[in-house]
């Protein structure tokens, strides 16, 4: 069994905790594919928000 790198897990959890304001237990209960999907969705929303801010929308 291959373990997921600990630092990568902490980076993902910190990113989601910062943006979603979820507690550690809730984030750690997520399966890896679900965590990655949430990271992608949050990143997309952030990109859109920055684009809108840059263009004064």
C-alpha positions as CSV (number, residue, x, y, z in Angstrom):
1,X,0.0,0.0,0.0
2,X,1.4,3.4,-1.0
3,X,0.8,6.2,1.4
4,X,-0.1,9.7,0.3
5,X,2.7,12.2,1.1
6,X,1.9,13.8,4.5
7,X,2.9,17.3,3.4
8,X,0.6,17.1,0.4
9,X,-2.3,16.2,2.6
10,X,-1.6,19.1,5.0
11,X,-1.3,21.5,2.0
12,X,-4.7,20.3,0.7
13,X,-6.3,20.5,4.1
14,X,-4.9,24.0,4.8
15,X,-6.1,25.3,1.5
16,X,-9.7,24.0,2.0
17,X,-9.8,25.1,5.7
18,X,-8.8,28.6,4.7
19,X,-11.4,28.9,1.9
20,X,-14.2,26.8,3.3
21,X,-13.8,27.4,7.0
22,X,-14.3,23.7,7.8
23,X,-12.9,22.0,10.8
24,X,-10.0,19.6,10.6
25,X,-12.0,16.5,11.3
26,X,-14.5,17.2,8.5
27,X,-11.6,17.8,6.0
28,X,-9.7,14.7,7.1
29,X,-12.9,12.6,6.7
30,X,-13.0,13.4,3.0
31,X,-11.8,10.8,0.6
32,X,-8.8,11.8,-1.6
33,X,-10.8,12.2,-4.8
34,X,-13.4,14.3,-3.0
35,X,-10.7,16.5,-1.5
36,X,-9.1,17.0,-4.9
37,X,-12.4,17.9,-6.5
38,X,-13.1,20.5,-3.9
39,X,-9.7,22.0,-4.3
40,X,-10.3,22.3,-8.1
41,X,-13.7,23.9,-7.6
42,X,-12.4,26.4,-5.1
43,X,-9.4,27.2,-7.3
44,X,-11.7,27.8,-10.2
45,X,-13.9,30.1,-8.2
46,X,-10.8,32.0,-7.0
47,X,-9.6,32.4,-10.5
48,X,-13.0,33.8,-11.6
49,X,-13.1,36.2,-8.7
50,X,-9.6,37.6,-9.4
51,X,-10.5,38.0,-13.1
52,X,-13.6,39.9,-12.2
53,X,-11.7,42.1,-9.8
54,X,-9.0,42.8,-12.4
55,X,-11.7,43.9,-14.9
56,X,-13.7,45.9,-12.4
57,X,-16.7,43.7,-12.5
